[in-house]
Amino acid sequence: MSGRASRKGGDDSRCPSCSAPVLRQLVGNRAALNVTADLQPLTRDQQATASTPNRLIWCLKTAGPHSTPRLCWTGRSHPADCAHPHVAEHQCPPAEPTTLF
């Protein structure tokens, strides 16, 4: 896939910092956010733990086996019993400490 995300699709690639597999996509129609999300689906308990004011949870919708996954908001209007997988906004793990001495 190309290095740029399309308006409706996404870019399935790796994080340039930690090399984790991520999905990069613009989410929204008016004030779109440039989102980088992990590809690992989360359980409800994991979502509650991972969600912070600076780390959002996204619904990962697919229209079919050959379509590009699409990230959607999980706000108040999102159904509580949604059957789609949910993923967290990507956050690189803490770096290993390095010393020169």
Secondary structure as GFF3:
##gff-version 3
##sequence-region A 1 101
A	DSSP	beta_strand	11	14	.	.	.	ID=ss1
A	DSSP	beta_strand	21	27	.	.	.	ID=ss2
A	DSSP	beta_strand	33	38	.	.	.	ID=ss3
A	DSSP	alpha_helix	44	50	.	.	.	ID=ss4
A	DSSP	beta_strand	57	61	.	.	.	ID=ss5
A	DSSP	beta_strand	70	72	.	.	.	ID=ss6
A	DSSP	beta_strand	86	88	.	.	.	ID=ss7
###
